């Protein structure tokens, strides 16, 4: 019964993400129709990248990986793509007044994409926590999650300000590693890097754990309803 309920909830979440993605795409198409400019078409690519962590974690759950080595490799691949989910939040930098269309519409467009991408990431992080729960205690998983979100914030910085992306791990690993290493060795010379990483990391942690608390409240309500019946 409980497993069936989880499957139904997962289906609902997936359908909502698909519908929200369609809504985002329709906003960008309508904007193009009105303004005849492709200003925010890049958001569709960014949202596609934001879906990748969700897709990866979904497959991991389906195949139910038990091996620690296999899980470590899979989570390593997942964390490489995970920063793409909250990255769209930084696309708010592109919000400015344009003559072709009202700024309020552009705000709705960017926020819609940002929320969808962020939710994809948070659901996938819940999946990863579930997979790790087989091997680690709850307190350990919380530490891992907090670390993941701060690491993700650093990844968002690399993408937004240094213009690195997930594929550069394969196409230009030495250049990427050099930019990372120099900031670790000389942190005081890169205060902007650590300022963005720390503050965004704190924000993402608050957002994620607040979402988890709502999920727990919803679970308790469902259990109470089941007890009544």
Beta strands, then each sheet from edge to edge (+ up, - down):
end
